[in-house]
Amino acid sequence: MRLGFGFGATVVVFYLGCMLTMAIVPREQTVFLFNSLLHGFNVDSILNTHVPISQVAVGLVATFIVGWFAGVLIAGIYNRSLGMEKVQ
């Protein structure tokens, strides 16, 4: 559960950083940055800089849940693998 919370909080920080970047940096530079981060995938046609606050809130919650689930899943698989070593 703790690892899940850590993952969830981390991805929310990344989400907030992305939002801050889109709010502060001009569109052309934002497109350049995200194209670079995504190894050349062109985000120009899909980048939406005007997102309603309700969609941002849902995105934050959903991002936390997905991150939490990923952390719990990783911890569960890791802990299960430790138990398998003891059996062998």
Secondary structure by P-SEA (a helix, b strand, c coil): caaaaaaaaaaaaaaaaaaaaaacccaaaaaaaaaaaaccccccccccccccaaaaaaaaaaaaaaaaaaaaaaaaaaaaaaaaaaac
